[in-house]
Amino acid sequence: MVEIERVFWDLGRGISGARKIWRLLRREGITVARCTVERLMRRQGLCSAPDLVEAR
């Protein structure tokens, strides 16, 4: 969980989703399932920034 939170906050103030965090963890050599990253992010209250595109 510590690694997920570290990666989340290192990437520009928490604007990354679970898929990006999962890929960065894999790149750093930390093997974890994407669904586990999603579950741990939900448990910690971490979520990606919403899209800022307005509907017309």
MOGILIN-V93107 format. One record per helix or strand. SS is the DSSP state (@ for helix, = for strand). FROM is the first residue (numbers start at 1). TO is the last residue. If there is no record, write none. Layout:
SS_FROM_TO ; SS_FROM_TO
//
This chain:
@_2_10 ; @_18_27 ; @_34_44
//
